[in-house]
Amino acid sequence: MKGATKTATKKPNVFKRMGKGIKEIISELKKVSWPTFGKVMAETGIVLAVVVFFLLIILGFDSLLSWLFTLLVK
């Protein structure tokens, strides 16, 4: 089309866009409901207990297989 003109929409400056993005991030972080310290400590304790439990199971299984292997080799 010969008579049509483009209307260019100019993007804002890169620093203005970054500033707007950071402001939006901060705004969203204010909306987050953060857990209490006690809840974090309780859940951390549960995670550590599960890790120790599986550590003991794997250690026991590994020791059993090692003992069986030494019986086979001797």
N, CA, C and O atoms as a DFTB+ gen file, in Angstrom:
296 C
 N C O
     1  1       0.852      -1.177       0.000
     2  2       0.000       0.000       0.000
     3  2       0.888       1.227       0.000
     4  3       1.786       1.386       0.827
     5  1       0.608       2.064      -0.935
     6  2       1.492       3.190      -1.142
     7  2       1.293       4.304      -0.112
     8  3       2.272       4.894       0.344
     9  1       0.065       4.598       0.258
    10  2      -0.206       5.738       1.115
    11  2      -0.159       5.411       2.604
    12  3      -0.249       6.312       3.438
    13  1      -0.020       4.141       2.944
    14  2      -0.050       3.764       4.356
    15  2       1.286       4.103       5.012
    16  3       2.353       3.884       4.438
    17  1       1.205       4.634       6.210
    18  2       2.427       4.934       6.946
    19  2       2.479       4.047       8.183
    20  3       1.460       3.722       8.791
    21  1       3.673       3.680       8.521
    22  2       3.861       2.859       9.715
    23  2       3.902       3.773      10.930
    24  3       4.540       4.827      10.933
    25  1       3.200       3.328      11.955
    26  2       3.323       4.038      13.224
    27  2       4.204       3.173      14.101
    28  3       3.778       2.126      14.590
    29  1       5.414       3.610      14.291
    30  2       6.385       2.831      15.056
    31  2       6.174       3.108      16.545
    32  3       6.218       4.248      17.006
    33  1       5.945       2.020      17.269
    34  2       5.864       2.174      18.718
    35  2       7.250       1.901      19.266
    36  3       7.794       0.807      19.120
    37  1       7.798       2.899      19.885
    38  2       9.162       2.801      20.367
    39  2       9.183       2.142      21.737
    40  3       8.386       2.481      22.612
    41  1      10.106       1.190      21.917
    42  2      10.259       0.534      23.204
    43  2      10.931       1.503      24.169
    44  3      11.742       2.339      23.770
    45  1      10.579       1.377      25.446
    46  2      11.290       2.211      26.427
    47  2      12.759       1.805      26.520
    48  3      13.160       0.735      26.061
    49  1      13.525       2.667      27.111
    50  2      14.948       2.432      27.323
    51  2      15.152       1.110      28.063
    52  3      14.296       0.705      28.850
    53  1      16.279       0.434      27.818
    54  2      16.547      -0.862      28.428
    55  2      16.610      -0.735      29.951
    56  3      16.180      -1.645      30.660
    57  1      17.133       0.366      30.455
    58  2      17.224       0.549      31.904
    59  2      15.848       0.777      32.519
    60  3      15.595       0.336      33.640
    61  1      14.961       1.453      31.806
    62  2      13.595       1.635      32.295
    63  2      12.861       0.303      32.345
    64  3      12.103       0.040      33.280
    65  1      13.087      -0.544      31.332
    66  2      12.459      -1.862      31.318
    67  2      12.995      -2.733      32.446
    68  3      12.230      -3.455      33.085
    69  1      14.308      -2.672      32.699
    70  2      14.887      -3.451      33.799
    71  2      14.370      -2.950      35.139
    72  3      14.064      -3.747      36.026
    73  1      14.272      -1.643      35.289
    74  2      13.750      -1.078      36.530
    75  2      12.317      -1.497      36.771
    76  3      11.935      -1.822      37.895
    77  1      11.517      -1.488      35.703
    78  2      10.116      -1.920      35.822
    79  2      10.051      -3.402      36.204
    80  3       9.221      -3.797      37.023
    81  1      10.920      -4.211      35.617
    82  2      10.943      -5.631      35.938
    83  2      11.321      -5.878      37.390
    84  3      10.724      -6.723      38.057
    85  1      12.309      -5.142      37.877
    86  2      12.729      -5.300      39.275
    87  2      11.615      -4.870      40.219
    88  3      11.386      -5.519      41.240
    89  1      10.918      -3.781      39.889
    90  2       9.799      -3.334      40.718
    91  2       8.690      -4.390      40.755
    92  3       8.071      -4.600      41.798
    93  1       8.439      -5.048      39.636
    94  2       7.419      -6.102      39.591
    95  2       7.849      -7.310      40.431
    96  3       7.027      -7.927      41.108
    97  1       9.134      -7.637      40.381
    98  2       9.637      -8.758      41.183
    99  2       9.462      -8.460      42.670
   100  3       8.988      -9.310      43.424
   101  1       9.842      -7.263      43.088
   102  2       9.709      -6.879      44.489
   103  2       8.245      -6.895      44.906
   104  3       7.908      -7.330      46.007
   105  1       7.380      -6.419      44.019
   106  2       5.944      -6.414      44.310
   107  2       5.429      -7.832      44.511
   108  3       4.636      -8.073      45.421
   109  1       5.865      -8.777      43.679
   110  2       5.418     -10.161      43.817
   111  2       5.988     -10.809      45.077
   112  3       5.305     -11.599      45.729
   113  1       7.235     -10.482      45.425
   114  2       7.838     -11.052      46.629
   115  2       7.130     -10.576      47.898
   116  3       7.111     -11.289      48.901
   117  1       6.553      -9.381      47.857
   118  2       5.805      -8.878      49.020
   119  2       4.503      -9.651      49.203
   120  3       3.965      -9.692      50.310
   121  1       3.991     -10.260      48.146
   122  2       2.732     -11.006      48.213
   123  2       2.924     -12.441      48.730
   124  3       1.956     -13.107      49.097
   125  1       4.171     -12.905      48.757
   126  2       4.450     -14.278      49.166
   127  2       4.215     -14.422      50.663
   128  3       4.591     -13.550      51.446
   129  1       3.590     -15.528      51.057
   130  2       3.418     -15.793      52.484
   131  2       4.593     -16.671      52.926
   132  3       4.639     -17.862      52.617
   133  1       5.524     -16.080      53.640
   134  2       6.729     -16.759      54.051
   135  2       6.434     -17.613      55.277
   136  3       5.660     -17.195      56.138
   137  1       7.036     -18.812      55.377
   138  2       6.802     -19.667      56.554
   139  2       7.499     -19.091      57.788
   140  3       8.447     -18.313      57.685
   141  1       7.004     -19.494      58.942
   142  2       7.616     -19.045      60.188
   143  2       8.914     -19.813      60.416
   144  3       9.155     -20.853      59.802
   145  1       9.737     -19.284      61.303
   146  2      11.020     -19.925      61.601
   147  2      10.805     -21.316      62.183
   148  3      11.533     -22.252      61.853
   149  1       9.809     -21.449      63.044
   150  2       9.530     -22.748      63.649
   151  2       9.136     -23.786      62.621
   152  3       9.548     -24.943      62.702
   153  1       8.332     -23.367      61.648
   154  2       7.903     -24.298      60.601
   155  2       9.094     -24.719      59.733
   156  3       9.215     -25.884      59.355
   157  1       9.956     -23.774      59.426
   158  2      11.149     -24.089      58.626
   159  2      12.035     -25.083      59.369
   160  3      12.542     -26.036      58.778
   161  1      12.222     -24.851      60.678
   162  2      13.069     -25.751      61.466
   163  2      12.446     -27.147      61.567
   164  3      13.162     -28.147      61.504
   165  1      11.130     -27.224      61.724
   166  2      10.461     -28.524      61.812
   167  2      10.605     -29.294      60.505
   168  3      10.909     -30.487      60.513
   169  1      10.389     -28.619      59.394
   170  2      10.492     -29.298      58.102
   171  2      11.942     -29.674      57.782
   172  3      12.188     -30.696      57.142
   173  1      12.892     -28.862      58.221
   174  2      14.298     -29.196      58.038
   175  2      14.652     -30.441      58.844
   176  3      15.398     -31.301      58.374
   177  1      14.120     -30.533      60.049
   178  2      14.345     -31.725      60.873
   179  2      13.788     -32.974      60.232
   180  3      14.412     -34.034      60.287
   181  1      12.611     -32.861      59.620
   182  2      12.011     -34.010      58.938
   183  2      12.882     -34.447      57.767
   184  3      13.122     -35.639      57.573
   185  1      13.353     -33.481      56.990
   186  2      14.211     -33.806      55.843
   187  2      15.490     -34.489      56.308
   188  3      15.911     -35.486      55.723
   189  1      16.108     -33.960      57.353
   190  2      17.348     -34.573      57.863
   191  2      17.093     -35.987      58.387
   192  3      17.921     -36.876      58.190
   193  1      15.960     -36.201      59.051
   194  2      15.632     -37.538      59.564
   195  2      15.453     -38.533      58.412
   196  3      15.919     -39.669      58.498
   197  1      14.791     -38.118      57.353
   198  2      14.591     -39.007      56.202
   199  2      15.933     -39.316      55.535
   200  3      16.183     -40.453      55.136
   201  1      16.791     -38.309      55.416
   202  2      18.101     -38.528      54.802
   203  2      18.917     -39.513      55.636
   204  3      19.542     -40.414      55.078
   205  1      18.924     -39.359      56.957
   206  2      19.667     -40.277      57.829
   207  2      19.086     -41.682      57.738
   208  3      19.834     -42.659      57.714
   209  1      17.758     -41.793      57.686
   210  2      17.100     -43.094      57.566
   211  2      17.565     -43.821      56.307
   212  3      17.964     -44.984      56.371
   213  1      17.515     -43.142      55.168
   214  2      17.935     -43.790      53.927
   215  2      19.442     -44.023      53.891
   216  3      19.903     -44.980      53.269
   217  1      20.212     -43.163      54.549
   218  2      21.652     -43.380      54.654
   219  2      21.933     -44.682      55.371
   220  3      22.787     -45.458      54.941
   221  1      21.220     -44.932      56.468
   222  2      21.422     -46.170      57.216
   223  2      20.993     -47.397      56.413
   224  3      21.657     -48.433      56.458
   225  1      19.893     -47.286      55.683
   226  2      19.442     -48.406      54.847
   227  2      20.481     -48.726      53.767
   228  3      20.834     -49.887      53.561
   229  1      20.963     -47.696      53.087
   230  2      21.943     -47.917      52.017
   231  2      23.254     -48.423      52.591
   232  3      23.885     -49.303      52.006
   233  1      23.673     -47.880      53.730
   234  2      24.896     -48.345      54.381
   235  2      24.784     -49.816      54.773
   236  3      25.725     -50.584      54.577
   237  1      23.645     -50.207      55.321
   238  2      23.436     -51.603      55.686
   239  2      23.447     -52.518      54.472
   240  3      24.051     -53.590      54.502
   241  1      22.783     -52.099      53.413
   242  2      22.748     -52.893      52.184
   243  2      24.145     -53.016      51.587
   244  3      24.529     -54.085      51.112
   245  1      24.896     -51.932      51.610
   246  2      26.254     -51.941      51.078
   247  2      27.150     -52.860      51.910
   248  3      27.959     -53.611      51.365
   249  1      27.001     -52.794      53.220
   250  2      27.801     -53.663      54.091
   251  2      27.462     -55.131      53.856
   252  3      28.359     -55.974      53.829
   253  1      26.188     -55.444      53.686
   254  2      25.759     -56.816      53.407
   255  2      26.362     -57.314      52.095
   256  3      26.892     -58.424      52.038
   257  1      26.285     -56.512      51.058
   258  2      26.853     -56.925      49.772
   259  2      28.363     -57.070      49.854
   260  3      28.933     -57.971      49.238
   261  1      29.015     -56.198      50.603
   262  2      30.465     -56.298      50.773
   263  2      30.825     -57.584      51.500
   264  3      31.773     -58.269      51.115
   265  1      30.085     -57.916      52.538
   266  2      30.328     -59.145      53.292
   267  2      30.113     -60.379      52.406
   268  3      30.902     -61.323      52.448
   269  1      29.029     -60.365      51.594
   270  2      28.776     -61.485      50.677
   271  2      29.883     -61.598      49.631
   272  3      30.289     -62.704      49.276
   273  1      30.363     -60.484      49.147
   274  2      31.428     -60.505      48.144
   275  2      32.715     -61.075      48.735
   276  3      33.405     -61.851      48.073
   277  1      33.047     -60.700      49.975
   278  2      34.245     -61.266      50.595
   279  2      34.094     -62.766      50.829
   280  3      35.092     -63.485      50.767
   281  1      32.900     -63.261      51.094
   282  2      32.683     -64.705      51.217
   283  2      32.934     -65.409      49.888
   284  3      33.502     -66.501      49.852
   285  1      32.509     -64.778      48.800
   286  2      32.697     -65.380      47.472
   287  2      34.157     -65.392      47.065
   288  3      34.617     -66.356      46.453
   289  1      34.887     -64.355      47.387
   290  2      36.286     -64.244      46.948
   291  2      37.180     -65.167      47.730
   292  3      38.124     -65.720      47.167
   293  1      36.918     -65.357      49.014
   294  2      37.796     -66.207      49.836
   295  2      37.702     -67.607      49.409
   296  3      38.366     -68.473      49.979
